[in-house]
Amino acid sequence: MSAAADTVSAPPPPQPKAGLARIAWQWRHNPKAELWLAWCTIVVFYNIFGIVFFGLTRTQPPPQPWWAAARVAQWFSDNHDGLLVGFGVIFMMGAFSVASTALITYSIFRMSVSRAFAWAYLIIYSLAAAPGMLVTCIALVVGALRPDRDPRLLTWLYDMGFLSFSGTMGIFLVGSVVWAVAILLDKNRVLPKWFGYLNICNALTEVVVATCCIVKSGPFAWNGLISFYINMVVFAAYTGVFITLLQKMIQREDFGAGVMPAFAKPARH
């Protein structure tokens, strides 16, 4: 046997117990390092997203869609610093959102279904980030940068920002359906079947958000009970579930093409 073959088959060095050396060892020798990096990035992104949208910018829960121009101008003035700082963070770290799309696409590639499902999901969500998040950030930052603008122009930016965030859920609806169908057809047991049905529930809540493009008040407005609050509760639960399931998928991954091994529960002492 050649020296090269001996080198390839040689076991990795012992794993350090802690510190940067352990991280470096994991990156060099753990075959799941890229998957874990993507998963950790998802967790970081959603925490940053929540802090920015609910804390710094105060754009969630959304303000009233029926405000007059003077009140909208006052809202930009009151939230000036938060809008600039918060969405500045999103502009720097918004690319973290691709980790979620990448890992979900990987989960579909691991399934027994056609790769068309994975490519469809990847394309849909690669395009969805622009209207679903970035246009909102750009419109509201433009309004905050020039508080001396005509209040009617600020109202236009205000409507554009919140309608882009809430009214474009049809893109995410299609993505959720693609992932749901892939899960329900899969025979490799990558993700549980019940999660496929949860995807459909999430998709159904995204349908009603389109009504915010028509009405300014009531449960179907962009800050309404149905369009925002119920949808947000479902989405938050859905997000927590899929992050947990992706974690378990990585733990079970054997890099094969068949049925994925069952999740090994820790032994009780």
Order of alpha helices (4+ residues) and beta strands (2+ residues): alpha-alpha-alpha-alpha-alpha-alpha-alpha-alpha-alpha-alpha-alpha-alpha
